[in-house]
Amino acid sequence: MAQIIVFPNSDERDWRELETMLREDHKDLPDGPAIFEECLPRIRELWTEIFATFSVSPSFEIPGPLSEQQTAAIKEAVTKGVNLVAERLQNERRTLFAKLVLAEYKDAYYRRHGHEV
C-alpha cells in the first residue's frame, strides 16, 4: 500500500516560519521562552485572524463613450490604486501584529510576575 505524504499548506508553512522567528526574537527576554509558550496559542489565534487570506481583483465596467485605449488606461489606474491600498493594508497588518505580539508577551509577563517587564 502506498504511503501518502501530507505537506503543510502555505498558511501552516507561514505560521511555522513566523513561530520560529518569534521564538528566536523572544529567547533573550526575561522569561522569554516560558512566557512565549504561554502566549503562543493567543498569538497564533491573532495571526490567523489578522492574516486571513484575502484577494483584491477589481472587476468593473466603465460606462460611457470612451475609446478602448481610454477605458484600458482608467482600468489600469484603478487597479494600480487598489493594489497600492492592498499593499499598505498588508504593511499595516504586519506592524500591528508585531505590536500585538509584544503586548501579549508583556501581558503574560505581568500575569506571571505581577509587575511590568
N, C-alpha and C positions, 0 to 999 in steps of 0.2 A: 504494500500500500504506500502510495506517495505521501511524503510529508508536505504539509502546506506551511510555508513561512509567511507570517503576517508582519508586514512592515508598518511602522507607525505612520499615521497621516501627517501632513505638513504641520497642522496645529500642534500635534504631540511632539514632533521634532523641534518646532519653535519653542515650545514650553521647556523641553529638556535643555536646550541651549541656554535659554534665559535662566533656568534654575541653576545650572552650573555656574553661570556668570554671577548670579546673585549670591550663591554660596561663597564664591571667591571674594566678592566685594565685602561680605559681612564677616569673614573669618577673623579679622583683626579687631572688630568692635568688641566692647565689653560684653561678655557672654554671647558673642555673636552667633556661633554655631547652634548653641542650645536655644537661644531666643528665635533664631531664624527658623529652626524646626517647628517651634511653637506657632509661629505666624505663617508658615508656608501654605497651609490649606487656604487661609483667607486671601493670601497674595495670589494664589492660583485662581481662586474664585473671581477676584477683581480683574485679573488678567483676561480671563475668559469673557467677562462682561465687556471690558473696555476694548478688547481687540477682536470682538466678534467680526467675522468676515463680512465685508460689505463691498459692493462694487458700484462704480459710477460709470454708467454708459448712457449719456444723454441721447435721447431719441426724440426728435421733434420735426415738425414740418414748418417751413417758413412761408406764410401766405404772401401773396402779392405778385405784382407783375415784375419779378426780378429775373435777371438772366441766371443761367446755371452757374456762371462764374461768381456772381454776387451772392447767390444762395450758398455756394460752397465756402466762400470767404466768411460769411456770417456763421455758418455751422462750425467752421474751424475755429473761429474766435471764441464762440460759446464753449466748445469742447475744451479749448485751452484754459479758459476761465474756470470751468468745472474741475479740471484736473489740478489746477493751482489750489483751489479750495480743498480738494480731497487731500493733497499733499500737506497743506497747512494743518488740516484736521489730524492727519497721521502724526505729524510732529508734535502737536499739542497733546495728543493722547499719550505719546511716549513721555513727554515732560511730566504730565500729571500722574502717570503711572509711577514714575521714579519717585515723585513726592509722596504718593500713597504707600509705596514700599517703605520709605523712611518713616512715615507716620505709623505704619503697622509695627515696625521694629521698636520705635520709641514707646508705643502703647504697651507692647508685650514686655518691654524692659520695666516700665513703670508698674505694671501689674505684678511683676515678679519681685521688684525691689522697693516699691513704694516711693520712689523718687525718680527724677528725670535722669537721663544719661549724662 
